[in-house]
Amino acid sequence: MGQRRPREADRAGGDVDRYMVRSVARAIGVLEVLADRGTSDGLSVTEIAQECGLSKSIVFSVLHTLRAHGLVADHGEGQSRRYRLGLGLSRLGDRAREQLSLLDLARPVLRELAARTGLSARLAVFQYDAAISVDRVDVPAHVHIDLRMGAREMLHSTGIGKAMLASLPDAEVERIIASAGLPRRTPHTITDRDDLLAEIKEIRRVGYALDDEEDAEGIFCVGSGVRDDAGACVAAISVTGLKTAGAADRYAEIGGALRSAARRISEQLGYTGYTGAEGGE
């Protein structure tokens, strides 16, 4: 077993928050132990008590209460009784996901992204073989870029679309290439399968995608994919601007901002799988 979890007073520096309900905190601690340390065979009361830093009698009472509500399951008798997470948590998880609105979560992040970069920010969802824009935050500009809501965008030629491709399994990427093809949009569009696959590999490494005049001449777009709690690509965010002198000098900076923003939305959706550049600043 791992090192004992800190007691409630330890976690709060010896002064438990006066608004904290201690019994609820203990129940949450027990659930966290079962989630982090538990196996299909479960854990004993003694093991859970050691991990939580609580007495066995308190842990038994917590487990008994949680089991009555379906949040913990048990098997065995007497000293051999073992506990694991209950299926009631799945029901609560489903309800939590239903109450989450992707647009509500993404909107404040898009606002911050637009303010930070000075570029129009968008949210698009993955639908079949295309990206569909569902929200947008514009910034004051002398030249307005027409970013139409609800329009279908090709995945291989846009920053937001390539970010989605990079978030998909290889087999799905191959299926989309075979189905949708790689039509040329501008002289800069990637139309070769191997070139696109090589770029997707690089996008996965750095955590953001770039469309450098590949969908429309004079326009660049930087995007990053958004994942849900199961790790599936559900959306992508992007910023779009005019390809002016010096714009390319900002690509890495903008990409880092996109990567960080996409991570924030993904984590709010329950995704915990970020590693390396994909989740870094």
N, C-alpha and C positions, 0 to 999 in steps of 0.2 A: 504494500500500500504506500501511497505518497505521504508527504509531510502533512501533519495535522493542520487543518484549516484554522485561521485565527478566530478566537472567540469574538463575540459581538463587541465587547468593550475594547478588545485589542484593535479591531478594525476601525473603531471610532476614536482611537487615541486615548482610551480610558473613559470617554464621556459619551455614552450612548445618546443619540439624537432623541430629544424629549418627545418628538412626534412619532417615533418608531414604535410599532407594536411588537414587543419582543417575541411573542408566540408566533406571529406571522413571519418575522425574520428567521426564526428557527426553522419553520416549515420550508421556507425558501432555501435555506442552507442545506437542509436534508435533500431537497429535490436537486439542488446543484451537485451534491455529492453523488447521487444516483446517476445523474447525467454524465458527470465527468469521470467517475471511477467505476461505475456499475458495468456489469457484463450481462449476458443473457441468463446466466445462473443467478444473478443478483448479489446483494451484499447482506451480511448479517447485521443485527442490531449493534453488536460490539464494534464491527468495522465502521459502521456509519457514525457511531458515537465517537470513535477515535478521530475520524476525519473532521467532525464538526466541533470537537472539543467540548462535548456535552455529556451528561450522565446517560447511562443506558435507559433509565426510567423515563427521562424526558424524551429521549429519542423514540422510545416505544410508544409513548403517548402521541407524539407527532405523527408517527407512521400509522397508528391506529386511526387517527382522524383523517389523514390523507387517503388511506385505503377506503374509508367509508364514503368518500367522495369520488372514488375511481381514479385518483391522481397517482396512487401507488398500488402495485399488485404484489402479492406474496405467494409463496409456495413452501411446502414442507411443514413440519410440526415441531413444537418445542424449541430446543436449542439449535435445531437444523433449519429453522424457518429463515427464509431469505427474501429480500425485497428488491424490486426493480420499479422503474417508472410505469405508471398505468396508462391505459389507452384513453382515459379521460383527458389527458393532456393533448392528445391529437385533436380532439373536438375543440378544445380551447384554441389550439394553434390554427385550426381552420377558421374559426370565428375571427381571430386576430387578423388573418390574411384578408378576410372579407371586408374588414373595417378599414383596411389600409387603402388609401387612394394614391396611386402612382402620381397623378397630377398634383395632388396636395403636397406630397412629399418633395416633388421635384421643383415646384414653382419657386419657393424661396432660394433654392440652390441656383436656379436659372437667373434669378435677379442678382444674386451675388456674383455669379459668373459674368454676366453682362457688365456689371459695374466694374469688376476687376479688369476685364479685358478691353472694355470699350467697344465690344462687338455684339451683334444680335445673337442671342442664345436660344436653342430649340431643344425640345424633347420629341423623339419619334419612337414609335413602337414597331416591332417586327411583325410583319403580316405576310405569310406565304413567302414570296420571293422579292419583297420590297420593304422599304422603310416608309412609314406613314407619319407625317408630322402632326402632333396632337396639341402642342403648346409652344408658345414663343414669347420671348421678352426682347423687345427692341430697345435700341439706344438712340438718342438724338444724333442725326447724321445729315450732312449736306446731300448725300446720295443715298437713296433708299434701295435696298436689295429686296426684290420680290421673293419672299419666302412663304409660299402659299400653304395654308393649313389643309391637311387632308390629302395632299397630293402624294401620289406614289413616286418614290425615288429609287433609282437603281442602286443596288448594293455595291457593285464593283467600282462605281465612278464617283461616289460621294464619301466625304469623311465620316458622316454619320452611318452610312451603309457599310463601309469597310470595317468600322468599329463593331458593327453587329456581326459581320462575317467572322471576324477574329474571335468573337465570343462563342461561336458555334463549334460543335465537333467537326472534325475533318470530313467525315462522311456526309454531313449536312452541307458543308461548303461545296463539296464535289457535286452533290445533287443539285444545288442551286445554280452552279456554273453550267451544268448540263442542261438544266431546264430553261434558265433565263438567258444563257449566252453571255457574251461580253461585248455588246455593241459599242461602237466608237461614238463618243459624245463630242469630243474635241480632239485636236492633235495630240493631247497629253494623256488621253484615256488609256488605261491598261487594257489591252485586248488579248493578251497572251496568258493562257492558263498558268503556266509555270511562273511567269513574272508575278501574277496576282498571288499565287500561293506563297511565293518568297516574301512578298510584302506583308501578307497576313502573318507570317511567322515573325517578322520584325515588329508588327503592331502588337502582337502578344508579348513581345519582349519589353517594349517601352511603355505599353499601356494606353496608347492613343493612336488614332489614325489621321492621316493627312490627305486631303483632296486638293492638290495644287493645280488649279485650272483644269481639272479632269472632267468635270461635269458641265462647267460653263467657263468660257474664257474670261479672264480678268477677275475671277472669284476664287477664293480659297476657303476651305472648311476644315476644321479640326474636330474630331469626335472621339468619344470613349463609350464603351458598352456598359450597360446596367444589368445586373443579375439579381434574381430573386433568391429566396432562402434555399432553394434546391440547386442553385448554381446555374439555372437556365437563363439565357439571354432574353429579357423581356422588353428591353428598350435601349436607347442610346441617347446621349446628349451631345450637342455640338455648338460651336460658334462659327459664324460666317462673316467674312469681310472682303474688301476689295484688295486685289493683288497690286498694291502700290509699291513704290521704291522702299526698300527696307522691311517690307512685310515678312519676308522669309527669315529675317533675323529674330523674329519673335516666335517662330513656330515652336521651338523647344519650351519656351516659357509658357505659351498658351497651352501646349500639350500637357505640361505638368499641372496646370490649373484644371484642365478637363479631367485628367486622370483622378485628381483629388476629389473633384466634385462628383464624378460618377461613383467613386468609392463611397462617399457619404450617403448617396441615395441607395446604393446596393446594401450597405450595412443597415440602413433603416428598414429595408425589406427583409432583413435577416440573413444576408450572405456573410459568411465568415471565412471564405477561402482565399483571401488576398495574400500574395507572397511577392517579394521582390519588387521590381519596377512597377508591376501592375497596380500595386497598392501604395506605392511611395509617393512622395511629394515631387 
